[in-house]
Amino acid sequence: MNVNNTTEYTLPRMRTIPKAYEEIKALDPETSLSMRGLRKLVGSGQIPTVKIANKVLINLDLLIEWLACYNTSTVGA
């Protein structure tokens, strides 16, 4: 590793599925997204995850971005 490397990295906010759901619910208490729906998104591969041992982790920022940019006109197309 280069000691003089000035590249800064931000630590991703990795959450388990229940914790990610809690954070989404805290940001939007009226959300229509359910825990089951989030699990389906993860299971289908639409939301990228990292598996460590028996835990599935979601990058919370990517999840929020995905939800914000989701285009409903492509569903079922």
KOLZAMAR-326678 format. One record per atom (N, C-alpha, C): chain; x, y, z. Coordinates in Angstrom, 3 decimals, always signed. Layout:
# KOLZAMAR-326678
> A,X,Y,Z $
...
***
This chain:
# KOLZAMAR-326678
> A,+0.844,-1.187,+0.000 $
> A,+0.000,+0.000,+0.000 $
> A,+0.882,+1.241,+0.000 $
> A,+0.533,+2.182,-0.788 $
> A,+1.271,+3.420,-0.903 $
> A,+0.917,+4.334,+0.274 $
> A,+1.890,+4.666,+1.087 $
> A,+1.678,+5.505,+2.262 $
> A,+1.262,+6.910,+1.853 $
> A,+1.714,+7.384,+0.707 $
> A,+1.409,+8.732,+0.243 $
> A,+0.099,+8.814,-0.521 $
> A,-0.627,+7.735,-0.575 $
> A,-1.890,+7.716,-1.296 $
> A,-2.877,+8.648,-0.607 $
> A,-3.402,+9.626,-1.334 $
> A,-4.314,+10.599,-0.753 $
> A,-5.776,+10.264,-1.033 $
> A,-6.025,+9.119,-1.651 $
> A,-7.394,+8.716,-1.923 $
> A,-8.103,+8.417,-0.608 $
> A,-9.255,+9.031,-0.429 $
> A,-10.024,+8.798,+0.781 $
> A,-11.216,+7.914,+0.438 $
> A,-11.515,+7.018,+1.329 $
> A,-12.641,+6.121,+1.149 $
> A,-13.657,+6.369,+2.253 $
> A,-14.913,+6.267,+1.892 $
> A,-15.947,+6.335,+2.904 $
> A,-16.416,+4.917,+3.174 $
> A,-16.590,+4.618,+4.413 $
> A,-17.025,+3.296,+4.812 $
> A,-18.496,+3.125,+4.457 $
> A,-18.836,+2.084,+3.699 $
> A,-20.244,+1.888,+3.362 $
> A,-21.055,+1.532,+4.606 $
> A,-22.290,+1.985,+4.627 $
> A,-23.174,+1.681,+5.751 $
> A,-23.867,+0.349,+5.470 $
> A,-23.227,-0.730,+5.889 $
> A,-23.732,-2.074,+5.645 $
> A,-24.705,-2.455,+6.755 $
> A,-25.856,-2.983,+6.356 $
> A,-26.892,-3.355,+7.314 $
> A,-27.448,-4.728,+6.968 $
> A,-27.909,-5.442,+7.987 $
> A,-28.655,-6.667,+7.743 $
> A,-30.008,-6.259,+7.163 $
> A,-30.736,-7.218,+6.625 $
> A,-32.038,-6.900,+6.034 $
> A,-32.968,-6.247,+7.062 $
> A,-33.120,-6.803,+8.272 $
> A,-34.001,-6.138,+9.242 $
> A,-33.545,-4.728,+9.621 $
> A,-32.245,-4.529,+9.770 $
> A,-31.732,-3.199,+10.126 $
> A,-31.928,-2.211,+8.974 $
> A,-31.707,-2.674,+7.742 $
> A,-31.930,-1.804,+6.579 $
> A,-33.398,-1.395,+6.513 $
> A,-34.292,-2.352,+6.782 $
> A,-35.720,-2.040,+6.781 $
> A,-36.054,-1.021,+7.872 $
> A,-35.476,-1.189,+9.049 $
> A,-35.698,-0.232,+10.139 $
> A,-35.271,+1.177,+9.734 $
> A,-34.123,+1.276,+9.058 $
> A,-33.615,+2.594,+8.638 $
> A,-34.529,+3.225,+7.591 $
> A,-35.014,+2.419,+6.638 $
> A,-35.933,+2.927,+5.617 $
> A,-37.218,+3.404,+6.293 $
> A,-37.712,+2.613,+7.223 $
> A,-38.939,+2.955,+7.951 $
> A,-38.744,+4.238,+8.769 $
> A,-37.554,+4.431,+9.344 $
> A,-37.270,+5.655,+10.107 $
> A,-37.229,+6.878,+9.190 $
> A,-36.679,+6.700,+7.981 $
> A,-36.618,+7.805,+7.026 $
> A,-37.996,+8.144,+6.461 $
> A,-38.820,+7.105,+6.279 $
> A,-40.157,+7.288,+5.719 $
> A,-41.137,+6.386,+6.454 $
> A,-41.710,+6.872,+7.548 $
> A,-42.634,+6.035,+8.335 $
> A,-43.841,+5.543,+7.538 $
> A,-44.199,+6.234,+6.471 $
> A,-45.352,+5.858,+5.653 $
> A,-44.977,+4.980,+4.459 $
> A,-43.753,+4.468,+4.415 $
> A,-43.320,+3.676,+3.279 $
> A,-44.236,+2.479,+3.046 $
> A,-44.408,+2.124,+1.804 $
> A,-45.193,+0.942,+1.458 $
> A,-44.303,-0.286,+1.327 $
> A,-43.009,-0.084,+1.412 $
> A,-42.076,-1.206,+1.354 $
> A,-42.203,-2.012,+2.635 $
> A,-42.371,-3.312,+2.488 $
> A,-42.466,-4.194,+3.651 $
> A,-41.168,-4.974,+3.812 $
> A,-41.002,-5.588,+4.959 $
> A,-39.831,-6.436,+5.184 $
> A,-39.828,-7.574,+4.164 $
> A,-40.988,-8.136,+3.924 $
> A,-41.097,-9.227,+2.952 $
> A,-40.698,-8.745,+1.553 $
> A,-41.142,-7.546,+1.196 $
> A,-40.785,-6.979,-0.103 $
> A,-39.283,-6.762,-0.236 $
> A,-38.656,-6.279,+0.828 $
> A,-37.211,-6.079,+0.811 $
> A,-36.493,-7.418,+0.667 $
> A,-36.968,-8.428,+1.391 $
> A,-36.371,-9.763,+1.265 $
> A,-36.508,-10.302,-0.157 $
> A,-37.636,-10.035,-0.803 $
> A,-37.832,-10.484,-2.189 $
> A,-36.867,-9.773,-3.137 $
> A,-36.664,-8.471,-2.928 $
> A,-35.712,-7.725,-3.762 $
> A,-34.311,-8.294,-3.613 $
> A,-33.939,-8.616,-2.381 $
> A,-32.622,-9.196,-2.119 $
> A,-32.528,-10.582,-2.759 $
> A,-33.553,-11.397,-2.549 $
> A,-33.547,-12.762,-3.077 $
> A,-33.508,-12.828,-4.592 $
> A,-34.123,-11.850,-5.250 $
> A,-34.149,-11.832,-6.714 $
> A,-32.858,-11.288,-7.312 $
> A,-32.007,-10.716,-6.455 $
> A,-30.748,-10.155,-6.945 $
> A,-30.861,-8.722,-7.429 $
> A,-32.034,-8.114,-7.273 $
> A,-32.196,-6.727,-7.709 $
> A,-31.418,-5.759,-6.831 $
> A,-31.223,-6.131,-5.575 $
> A,-30.450,-5.326,-4.635 $
> A,-29.141,-6.065,-4.383 $
> A,-27.997,-5.443,-4.658 $
> A,-26.728,-6.128,-4.408 $
> A,-26.476,-6.328,-2.921 $
> A,-25.937,-7.476,-2.582 $
> A,-25.657,-7.802,-1.182 $
> A,-24.265,-8.400,-1.052 $
> A,-23.817,-8.471,+0.180 $
> A,-22.563,-9.141,+0.526 $
> A,-22.924,-10.165,+1.588 $
> A,-22.494,-11.402,+1.383 $
> A,-22.771,-12.429,+2.378 $
> A,-21.496,-12.697,+3.161 $
> A,-21.586,-12.571,+4.477 $
> A,-20.472,-12.856,+5.367 $
> A,-20.977,-13.863,+6.386 $
> A,-20.393,-15.030,+6.349 $
> A,-20.843,-16.143,+7.203 $
> A,-22.326,-16.372,+6.932 $
> A,-23.171,-16.260,+7.937 $
> A,-24.601,-16.486,+7.726 $
> A,-25.390,-15.180,+7.644 $
> A,-24.698,-14.051,+7.491 $
> A,-25.372,-12.753,+7.411 $
> A,-25.355,-12.224,+5.986 $
> A,-26.478,-11.669,+5.587 $
> A,-26.591,-10.979,+4.308 $
> A,-26.609,-9.491,+4.627 $
> A,-25.669,-8.755,+4.029 $
> A,-25.550,-7.320,+4.295 $
> A,-25.897,-6.518,+3.047 $
> A,-26.587,-5.412,+3.280 $
> A,-26.991,-4.497,+2.216 $
> A,-26.299,-3.166,+2.448 $
> A,-25.778,-2.580,+1.381 $
> A,-25.242,-1.226,+1.464 $
> A,-26.446,-0.292,+1.510 $
> A,-26.680,+0.309,+2.659 $
> A,-27.864,+1.126,+2.874 $
> A,-27.956,+2.278,+1.875 $
> A,-26.845,+2.903,+1.567 $
> A,-26.865,+4.027,+0.631 $
> A,-27.256,+3.582,-0.768 $
> A,-26.772,+2.402,-1.201 $
> A,-27.159,+1.880,-2.513 $
> A,-28.633,+1.502,-2.537 $
> A,-29.130,+0.957,-1.427 $
> A,-30.552,+0.618,-1.343 $
> A,-31.409,+1.879,-1.475 $
> A,-31.057,+2.914,-0.753 $
> A,-31.813,+4.171,-0.823 $
> A,-31.759,+4.745,-2.232 $
> A,-30.578,+4.702,-2.848 $
> A,-30.436,+5.198,-4.220 $
> A,-31.289,+4.368,-5.176 $
> A,-31.266,+3.047,-5.015 $
> A,-32.051,+2.169,-5.883 $
> A,-33.537,+2.481,-5.741 $
> A,-34.004,+2.655,-4.508 $
> A,-35.415,+2.967,-4.285 $
> A,-35.786,+4.321,-4.886 $
> A,-34.882,+5.284,-4.781 $
> A,-35.145,+6.623,-5.304 $
> A,-35.176,+6.653,-6.829 $
> A,-34.416,+5.770,-7.457 $
> A,-34.287,+5.788,-8.918 $
> A,-35.118,+4.718,-9.608 $
> A,-35.837,+3.914,-8.843 $
> A,-36.578,+2.814,-9.425 $
> A,-37.645,+3.324,-10.380 $
> A,-37.624,+2.788,-11.588 $
> A,-38.558,+3.218,-12.630 $
> A,-39.689,+2.200,-12.732 $
> A,-40.869,+2.553,-12.266 $
> A,-41.994,+1.612,-12.244 $
> A,-42.498,+1.269,-13.637 $
> A,-42.153,+2.064,-14.639 $
> A,-42.638,+1.766,-15.997 $
> A,-41.955,+0.539,-16.581 $
> A,-40.850,+0.075,-15.982 $
> A,-40.172,-1.110,-16.513 $
> A,-40.662,-2.391,-15.859 $
> A,-41.498,-2.298,-14.828 $
> A,-42.000,-3.473,-14.149 $
> A,-42.955,-4.211,-15.062 $
> A,-42.721,-5.499,-15.238 $
> A,-43.586,-6.322,-16.045 $
> A,-43.425,-6.106,-17.540 $
> A,-42.472,-5.332,-17.955 $
> A,-42.268,-5.059,-19.388 $
> A,-41.542,-6.192,-20.066 $
***
